[in-house]
Amino acid sequence: MSDLIPSITITEFHKLKASEIKELKAVEVLSDGNHLFTVIIPHGDEVARDFIKTQAEYLALKANILGGKELDEIKEKVMV
């Protein structure tokens, strides 16, 4: 768990409405006490939000290079 940002469980996260999520600070989402994903919600003026979004996209690109599956690949497994 991160000491830098707050954390919530996946169950708590699922209960939130989109409008409530938009109000959150960045949070770490946990499942069974383990990091599942980090939610980054940009706040501030348009320039700040665009900068944060761009930085998140670059970080996501780096993570995707290392692995992971496309949504279609996962859905195909479920259907088989």
SVG drawing of the C-alpha trace seen along z (x, -y; Angstrom):
<svg xmlns="http://www.w3.org/2000/svg" viewBox="-24 -27 32 50">
<polyline fill="none" stroke="black" stroke-width="0.4" points="0.0,0.0 1.1,-3.5 2.1,-5.9 1.7,-8.8 -2.0,-8.6 -5.1,-7.3 -6.4,-3.8 -9.9,-2.2 -11.1,1.3 -12.4,2.4 -15.8,2.9 -15.9,-0.7 -14.8,-1.9 -17.6,0.1 -20.2,-1.6 -19.2,-5.1 -21.1,-6.9 -19.2,-8.6 -20.0,-12.0 -18.5,-10.9 -15.3,-9.5 -14.7,-12.8 -14.6,-14.5 -12.0,-12.0 -8.3,-12.7 -6.0,-10.1 -6.5,-6.8 -4.9,-3.4 -7.6,-0.7 -7.0,2.5 -8.2,6.1 -7.6,8.4 -5.1,5.9 -3.1,5.9 -2.7,3.1 -5.0,3.6 -4.8,0.2 -4.3,-3.5 -6.9,-6.0 -5.6,-9.4 -8.3,-12.1 -7.0,-15.4 -8.1,-18.6 -7.2,-22.2 -7.4,-24.4 -7.4,-23.1 -3.7,-23.3 -3.1,-21.3 -5.6,-18.7 -4.2,-18.3 -0.6,-17.9 -1.7,-15.3 -3.7,-13.4 -0.7,-13.4 1.7,-12.2 -0.8,-9.4 -1.0,-8.3 2.8,-8.1 3.0,-6.0 0.2,-3.8 2.0,-3.3 5.2,-2.2 3.1,0.2 1.4,1.6 4.8,2.3 5.7,4.6 2.6,6.8 -1.1,7.1 -3.9,8.2 -6.4,6.3 -10.1,6.4 -11.1,8.5 -8.5,11.2 -10.0,11.5 -13.6,11.6 -12.7,14.4 -11.4,16.5 -14.6,16.1 -16.7,17.1 -14.7,20.3"/>
</svg>
